[in-house]
Amino acid sequence: MREPAGEDELIEVRPAVLRAGARRLTELGHRLAYGLAGDPELTVIATGWAAAGLLAEVETAVHRRLCQIGTDVAATGRAVEQAVDGYRDADDRAERRLTR
């Protein structure tokens, strides 16, 4: 499927390639969001260190942020899939109108 990008420039839309990228994004997002789930305290316990409490807080914050990033990446993958579906549906509708 090709679509005009400018006056004389065309872009090629390849749904299979977009779907493959979307699946990779979704899988990566799930690994980021859920890969560390159930694995608290990934840092070395620093008993007696002045920074032990802060280190645990940093670990928790990083873990939380990675989970959020993973969720966002997976959502982006799903959005790309939906966009491909929408593009294909619009293309199919246009083809039906033009072949009447």
DSSP file (Angstrom, degrees, kcal/mol; ACC not computed):
  #  RESIDUE AA STRUCTURE BP1 BP2  ACC     N-H-->O    O-->H-N    N-H-->O    O-->H-N    TCO  KAPPA ALPHA  PHI   PSI    X-CA   Y-CA   Z-CA
    1    1 A M              0   0    0      0, 0.0    12,-3.3     0, 0.0     2,-0.4   0.000 360.0 360.0 360.0 131.8    0.0    0.0    0.0
    2    2 A R  E     -A   12   0A   0     10,-0.2    10,-0.2     8,-0.0     8,-0.0  -0.925 360.0-172.7-121.9 147.8    1.4    3.4   -0.9
    3    3 A E  E     -A   11   0A   0      8,-2.3     8,-2.5    -2,-0.4     2,-0.1  -0.999  32.8-103.5-139.0 137.7    0.2    6.7    0.2
    4    4 A P  E     +A   10   0A   0      0, 0.0     6,-0.3     0, 0.0     3,-0.1  -0.399  31.3 179.8 -62.5 133.8    1.3   10.2   -0.9
    5    5 A A        -     0   0    0      4,-3.3     2,-0.3     1,-0.2     5,-0.2   0.606  68.2 -19.2-105.9 -19.9    3.6   11.9    1.7
    6    6 A G  S    S-     0   0    0      3,-1.5    -1,-0.2     1,-0.0     0, 0.0  -0.830  96.6 -55.7-162.6-162.5    4.1   15.1   -0.2
    7    7 A E  S    S+     0   0    0     -2,-0.3    -1,-0.0     1,-0.2     3,-0.0   0.934 132.5   1.0 -61.1 -46.7    3.7   16.5   -3.7
    8    8 A D  S    S+     0   0    0     -3,-0.0     2,-0.4     2,-0.0    -1,-0.2   0.212 111.6  98.3-127.5  14.8    5.9   14.0   -5.4
    9    9 A E        -     0   0    0      2,-0.0    -4,-3.3     0, 0.0    -3,-1.5  -0.885  49.6-165.5-110.9 135.4    7.0   11.7   -2.5
   10   10 A L  E     -A    4   0A   0     -2,-0.4     2,-0.4    -6,-0.3    -3,-0.0  -0.890   5.6-154.6-115.5 148.2    5.3    8.4   -1.7
   11   11 A I  E     -A    3   0A   0     -8,-2.5    -8,-2.3    -2,-0.3     2,-0.5  -0.930  15.2-134.6-116.4 149.1    5.6    6.3    1.5
   12   12 A E  E     -A    2   0A   0     -2,-0.4     2,-0.6   -10,-0.2   -10,-0.2  -0.892  10.8-155.8-105.4 128.4    5.1    2.6    1.5
   13   13 A V        -     0   0    0    -12,-3.3    -2,-0.0    -2,-0.5     0, 0.0  -0.910   9.3-174.0-104.0 117.8    2.9    1.1    4.3
   14   14 A R    >>  -     0   0    0     -2,-0.6     4,-2.4     1,-0.2     3,-0.5  -0.861   6.2-168.9-115.3  96.7    3.8   -2.5    4.9
   15   15 A P  H 3> S+     0   0    0      0, 0.0     4,-3.1     0, 0.0     5,-0.2   0.848  85.1  55.4 -54.3 -39.9    1.3   -3.9    7.4
   16   16 A A  H 3> S+     0   0    0      1,-0.2     4,-2.1     2,-0.2     5,-0.1   0.903 110.3  45.7 -63.0 -39.5    3.2   -7.2    8.0
   17   17 A V  H <> S+     0   0    0     -3,-0.5     4,-2.3     2,-0.2    -1,-0.2   0.917 114.0  48.8 -68.3 -42.9    6.3   -5.2    8.9
   18   18 A L  H  X S+     0   0    0     -4,-2.4     4,-2.6     1,-0.2    -2,-0.2   0.913 111.2  50.1 -62.4 -42.5    4.3   -2.9   11.2
   19   19 A R  H  X S+     0   0    0     -4,-3.1     4,-2.6    -5,-0.2    -1,-0.2   0.909 109.6  50.7 -63.2 -41.3    2.6   -5.8   12.9
   20   20 A A  H  X S+     0   0    0     -4,-2.1     4,-2.2    -5,-0.2    -1,-0.2   0.922 112.3  47.0 -63.1 -42.8    5.9   -7.5   13.5
   21   21 A G  H  X S+     0   0    0     -4,-2.3     4,-2.5     2,-0.2    -2,-0.2   0.894 111.0  52.1 -63.5 -39.9    7.3   -4.3   15.0
   22   22 A A  H  X S+     0   0    0     -4,-2.6     4,-2.7     2,-0.2    -2,-0.2   0.910 109.0  49.9 -63.4 -42.1    4.1   -4.0   17.1
   23   23 A R  H  X S+     0   0    0     -4,-2.6     4,-2.8     2,-0.2     5,-0.2   0.913 110.7  49.8 -63.2 -41.7    4.5   -7.5   18.4
   24   24 A R  H  X S+     0   0    0     -4,-2.2     4,-2.7     2,-0.2     5,-0.2   0.915 111.5  49.0 -63.5 -41.4    8.1   -6.9   19.4
   25   25 A L  H  X S+     0   0    0     -4,-2.5     4,-2.9     2,-0.2    -2,-0.2   0.938 112.7  47.5 -61.2 -46.4    7.2   -3.7   21.2
   26   26 A T  H  X S+     0   0    0     -4,-2.7     4,-2.3     2,-0.2    -2,-0.2   0.924 113.6  47.2 -62.7 -44.6    4.4   -5.5   23.1
   27   27 A E  H  X S+     0   0    0     -4,-2.8     4,-2.2     2,-0.2    -1,-0.2   0.922 113.6  47.9 -63.3 -44.1    6.7   -8.4   24.0
   28   28 A L  H  X S+     0   0    0     -4,-2.7     4,-2.6    -5,-0.2    -2,-0.2   0.922 110.8  52.0 -61.8 -43.9    9.4   -6.0   25.1
   29   29 A G  H  X S+     0   0    0     -4,-2.9     4,-3.0     1,-0.2     5,-0.2   0.903 109.3  49.4 -59.0 -42.6    7.0   -4.0   27.1
   30   30 A H  H  X S+     0   0    0     -4,-2.3     4,-2.8     2,-0.2     5,-0.4   0.893 110.3  50.6 -65.5 -39.0    5.7   -7.1   28.9
   31   31 A R  H  X S+     0   0    0     -4,-2.2     4,-1.8     2,-0.2     5,-0.2   0.915 114.3  44.5 -64.6 -40.9    9.2   -8.2   29.7
   32   32 A L  H  < S+     0   0    0     -4,-2.6     4,-0.4     2,-0.2    -2,-0.2   0.932 119.1  42.2 -66.4 -44.7   10.0   -4.7   31.2
   33   33 A A  H  < S+     0   0    0     -4,-3.0    -2,-0.2    -5,-0.2    -3,-0.2   0.871 133.2  17.5 -72.4 -36.9    6.7   -4.5   33.1
   34   34 A Y  H >< S+     0   0    0     -4,-2.8     3,-0.7    -5,-0.2    -3,-0.2   0.509  98.4  90.6-117.0  -6.2    6.6   -8.0   34.4
   35   35 A G  T 3< S+     0   0    0     -4,-1.8    -3,-0.1    -5,-0.4    -2,-0.1   0.832  98.7  35.8 -63.0 -33.4   10.1   -9.4   34.1
   36   36 A L  T >  S+     0   0    0     -4,-0.4     3,-2.3    -5,-0.2    -1,-0.3   0.443  86.6 127.5 -99.2  -1.1   11.1   -8.2   37.6
   37   37 A A  T <  S+     0   0    0     -3,-0.7    -3,-0.1     1,-0.3    -4,-0.0  -0.303  77.6  18.9 -58.2 135.5    7.8   -8.8   39.2
   38   38 A G  T 3  S+     0   0    0      1,-0.1    -1,-0.3     0, 0.0    -2,-0.1   0.486 101.6  99.9  82.4   2.4    8.2  -10.9   42.3
   39   39 A D    <   +     0   0    0     -3,-2.3     3,-0.2     0, 0.0    -1,-0.1  -0.514  49.5 166.1-116.9  63.0   11.9  -10.2   42.5
   40   40 A P        +     0   0    0      0, 0.0    20,-0.0     0, 0.0    -3,-0.0  -0.248  56.3  35.2 -70.9 166.8   12.1   -7.5   45.2
   41   41 A E        +     0   0    0     15,-0.1     4,-0.1     1,-0.1    15,-0.0   0.947  62.0 162.8  56.3  56.2   15.4   -6.5   46.8
   42   42 A L        +     0   0    0     -3,-0.2     2,-0.1     2,-0.1    -1,-0.1   0.665  53.8  79.8 -77.6 -16.0   17.5   -7.0   43.7
   43   43 A T  S    S-     0   0    0      1,-0.1     2,-0.3    12,-0.1    13,-0.0  -0.474  97.7 -90.2 -87.6 163.5   20.3   -5.0   45.3
   44   44 A V        -     0   0    0     -2,-0.1     2,-0.4     1,-0.1    -1,-0.1  -0.528  43.9-112.8 -71.2 133.8   22.7   -6.2   47.8
   45   45 A I        -     0   0    0     -2,-0.3     2,-0.6    -4,-0.1    -1,-0.1  -0.563  27.8-161.1 -70.1 124.2   21.5   -5.8   51.4
   46   46 A A    >   -     0   0    0     -2,-0.4     3,-2.2     6,-0.1     6,-0.3  -0.496  11.1-170.0-109.1  61.6   23.8   -3.2   52.9
   47   47 A T  T 3  S+     0   0    0     -2,-0.6     3,-0.1     1,-0.3    -2,-0.0  -0.267  72.5  11.7 -55.8 129.6   23.1   -3.8   56.6
   48   48 A G  T 3  S+     0   0    0      1,-0.3    -1,-0.3     2,-0.1     2,-0.2   0.307  94.4 127.0  85.9  -9.8   24.7   -1.2   58.7
   49   49 A W    X   -     0   0    0     -3,-2.2     3,-1.3     1,-0.1     4,-0.3  -0.576  63.9-132.8 -79.3 143.9   25.5    1.1   55.8
   50   50 A A  T 3  S+     0   0    0      1,-0.3     3,-0.3    -2,-0.2     4,-0.3   0.811 107.7  48.4 -64.4 -29.2   24.3    4.7   56.2
   51   51 A A  T 3> S+     0   0    0      1,-0.2     4,-2.9     2,-0.1    -1,-0.3   0.365  79.7 103.2 -93.4   5.0   22.9    4.5   52.6
   52   52 A A  H <> S+     0   0    0     -3,-1.3     4,-2.0    -6,-0.3    -1,-0.2   0.908  83.6  44.8 -57.3 -46.4   21.1    1.2   53.0
   53   53 A G  H  > S+     0   0    0     -4,-0.3     4,-1.9    -3,-0.3    -1,-0.2   0.912 114.8  48.2 -64.8 -42.7   17.7    2.8   53.3
   54   54 A L  H  > S+     0   0    0     -4,-0.3     4,-2.6     1,-0.2    -2,-0.2   0.891 108.6  54.5 -65.0 -39.2   18.3    5.1   50.4
   55   55 A L  H  X S+     0   0    0     -4,-2.9     4,-2.4     1,-0.2    -1,-0.2   0.910 108.3  49.0 -61.4 -42.8   19.6    2.3   48.3
   56   56 A A  H  X S+     0   0    0     -4,-2.0     4,-2.2    -5,-0.2    -1,-0.2   0.887 111.1  50.2 -63.5 -39.4   16.4    0.3   48.9
   57   57 A E  H  X S+     0   0    0     -4,-1.9     4,-2.4     2,-0.2    -2,-0.2   0.901 110.4  49.4 -66.0 -40.8   14.3    3.4   48.0
   58   58 A V  H  X S+     0   0    0     -4,-2.6     4,-2.8     2,-0.2     5,-0.2   0.928 110.5  50.9 -63.3 -44.6   16.2    4.0   44.8
   59   59 A E  H  X S+     0   0    0     -4,-2.4     4,-2.6     1,-0.2    -2,-0.2   0.925 111.0  48.2 -58.6 -45.4   15.7    0.3   43.9
   60   60 A T  H  X S+     0   0    0     -4,-2.2     4,-2.5     1,-0.2    -1,-0.2   0.909 112.6  48.5 -62.2 -43.0   12.0    0.5   44.5
   61   61 A A  H  X S+     0   0    0     -4,-2.4     4,-2.4     2,-0.2    -2,-0.2   0.908 112.9  47.0 -65.1 -42.6   11.7    3.7   42.4
   62   62 A V  H  X S+     0   0    0     -4,-2.8     4,-2.8     2,-0.2     5,-0.2   0.923 112.6  49.8 -65.4 -43.8   13.7    2.3   39.5
   63   63 A H  H  X S+     0   0    0     -4,-2.6     4,-2.1    -5,-0.2    -2,-0.2   0.931 112.1  47.9 -59.4 -46.8   11.6   -0.9   39.6
   64   64 A R  H  X S+     0   0    0     -4,-2.5     4,-2.0     1,-0.2    -1,-0.2   0.909 113.0  48.3 -60.8 -43.8    8.4    1.1   39.6
   65   65 A R  H  X S+     0   0    0     -4,-2.4     4,-2.9     2,-0.2    -2,-0.2   0.905 109.8  51.1 -67.2 -41.9    9.6    3.2   36.7
   66   66 A L  H  X S+     0   0    0     -4,-2.8     4,-2.7     1,-0.2    -1,-0.2   0.896 109.5  51.5 -61.6 -39.5   10.7    0.3   34.6
   67   67 A C  H  X S+     0   0    0     -4,-2.1     4,-2.2    -5,-0.2    -1,-0.2   0.912 111.4  47.1 -63.0 -41.4    7.3   -1.3   35.1
   68   68 A Q  H  X S+     0   0    0     -4,-2.0     4,-2.5     2,-0.2    -2,-0.2   0.916 112.0  49.6 -66.8 -43.0    5.6    1.9   34.0
   69   69 A I  H  X S+     0   0    0     -4,-2.9     4,-2.8     1,-0.2    -2,-0.2   0.926 110.7  51.0 -60.9 -43.7    7.9    2.2   31.0
   70   70 A G  H  X S+     0   0    0     -4,-2.7     4,-2.5     1,-0.2    -2,-0.2   0.905 109.4  50.0 -60.1 -42.0    7.1   -1.4   30.1
   71   71 A T  H  X S+     0   0    0     -4,-2.2     4,-2.2     2,-0.2    -1,-0.2   0.914 112.3  47.8 -62.1 -43.3    3.4   -0.8   30.4
   72   72 A D  H  X S+     0   0    0     -4,-2.5     4,-2.1     2,-0.2    -2,-0.2   0.902 111.5  49.8 -64.9 -41.8    3.7    2.2   28.1
   73   73 A V  H  X S+     0   0    0     -4,-2.8     4,-2.2     2,-0.2    -2,-0.2   0.920 111.3  48.7 -64.1 -44.0    5.8    0.3   25.5
   74   74 A A  H  X S+     0   0    0     -4,-2.5     4,-2.2     1,-0.2    -1,-0.2   0.901 110.4  51.6 -62.8 -40.3    3.3   -2.5   25.5
   75   75 A A  H  X S+     0   0    0     -4,-2.2     4,-2.2     1,-0.2    -1,-0.2   0.873 107.8  52.8 -64.1 -36.8    0.5    0.0   25.0
   76   76 A T  H  X S+     0   0    0     -4,-2.1     4,-2.3     2,-0.2    -2,-0.2   0.914 107.5  51.6 -64.0 -42.7    2.4    1.5   22.1
   77   77 A G  H  X S+     0   0    0     -4,-2.2     4,-2.0     1,-0.2    -2,-0.2   0.916 110.9  47.5 -59.2 -43.8    2.7   -1.9   20.5
   78   78 A R  H  X S+     0   0    0     -4,-2.2     4,-2.2     1,-0.2    -1,-0.2   0.882 110.3  52.9 -65.5 -37.4   -1.1   -2.4   20.8
   79   79 A A  H  X S+     0   0    0     -4,-2.2     4,-2.3     2,-0.2    -2,-0.2   0.878 107.0  51.7 -65.8 -37.8   -1.7    1.0   19.4
   80   80 A V  H  X S+     0   0    0     -4,-2.3     4,-2.4     2,-0.2    -1,-0.2   0.926 108.8  51.6 -64.1 -43.4    0.4    0.3   16.4
   81   81 A E  H  X S+     0   0    0     -4,-2.0     4,-2.3     1,-0.2    -2,-0.2   0.924 110.9  47.9 -56.9 -45.6   -1.6   -2.9   15.8
   82   82 A Q  H  X S+     0   0    0     -4,-2.2     4,-2.6     1,-0.2    -1,-0.2   0.877 109.8  52.6 -64.6 -37.4   -4.8   -1.0   16.0
   83   83 A A  H  X S+     0   0    0     -4,-2.3     4,-2.7     2,-0.2    -1,-0.2   0.902 108.5  50.3 -65.2 -40.4   -3.4    1.6   13.6
   84   84 A V  H  X S+     0   0    0     -4,-2.4     4,-2.8     2,-0.2     5,-0.2   0.926 111.1  49.2 -62.6 -44.0   -2.5   -1.1   11.1
   85   85 A D  H  X S+     0   0    0     -4,-2.3     4,-2.7     1,-0.2    -2,-0.2   0.931 112.8  47.6 -59.6 -45.3   -6.0   -2.5   11.4
   86   86 A G  H  X S+     0   0    0     -4,-2.6     4,-2.3     2,-0.2    -2,-0.2   0.891 112.3  49.0 -63.8 -40.6   -7.5    0.9   10.8
   87   87 A Y  H  X S+     0   0    0     -4,-2.7     4,-2.5     2,-0.2    -2,-0.2   0.936 112.9  47.0 -64.7 -46.1   -5.3    1.6    7.8
   88   88 A R  H  X S+     0   0    0     -4,-2.8     4,-2.7     2,-0.2    -2,-0.2   0.911 111.9  50.8 -63.2 -42.5   -6.2   -1.7    6.3
   89   89 A D  H  X S+     0   0    0     -4,-2.7     4,-2.4    -5,-0.2    -1,-0.2   0.918 111.8  47.4 -61.0 -43.3   -9.9   -1.2    6.9
   90   90 A A  H  X S+     0   0    0     -4,-2.3     4,-2.4     2,-0.2    -2,-0.2   0.900 112.1  50.2 -64.8 -40.4   -9.8    2.2    5.3
   91   91 A D  H  X S+     0   0    0     -4,-2.5     4,-2.4     2,-0.2    -2,-0.2   0.909 110.5  49.5 -63.8 -42.5   -7.8    0.8    2.4
   92   92 A D  H  X S+     0   0    0     -4,-2.7     4,-2.4     2,-0.2    -2,-0.2   0.903 110.9  49.9 -63.0 -41.8  -10.4   -2.0    1.9
   93   93 A R  H  X S+     0   0    0     -4,-2.4     4,-2.3     1,-0.2    -2,-0.2   0.918 111.1  49.1 -63.1 -42.7  -13.3    0.5    2.0
   94   94 A A  H  X S+     0   0    0     -4,-2.4     4,-2.3     1,-0.2    -2,-0.2   0.910 110.3  50.9 -64.0 -41.7  -11.6    2.7   -0.6
   95   95 A E  H  X S+     0   0    0     -4,-2.4     4,-1.4     1,-0.2    -1,-0.2   0.917 109.6  50.2 -62.3 -43.1  -11.0   -0.3   -2.8
   96   96 A R  H  < S+     0   0    0     -4,-2.4     4,-0.3     1,-0.2     3,-0.2   0.915 111.4  48.9 -61.4 -42.4  -14.6   -1.3   -2.6
   97   97 A R  H >< S+     0   0    0     -4,-2.3     3,-0.8     1,-0.2    -1,-0.2   0.897 112.6  47.7 -64.2 -39.1  -15.8    2.2   -3.5
   98   98 A L  H 3< S+     0   0    0     -4,-2.3    -1,-0.2     1,-0.2    -2,-0.2   0.710 110.5  51.4 -76.8 -19.6  -13.4    2.4   -6.4
   99   99 A T  T 3<        0   0    0     -4,-1.4    -1,-0.2    -3,-0.2    -2,-0.2   0.306 360.0 360.0-101.2   9.6  -14.4   -1.0   -7.8
  100  100 A R    <         0   0    0     -3,-0.8    -1,-0.2    -4,-0.3    -2,-0.1   0.485 360.0 360.0 -75.3 360.0  -18.2   -0.4   -7.8
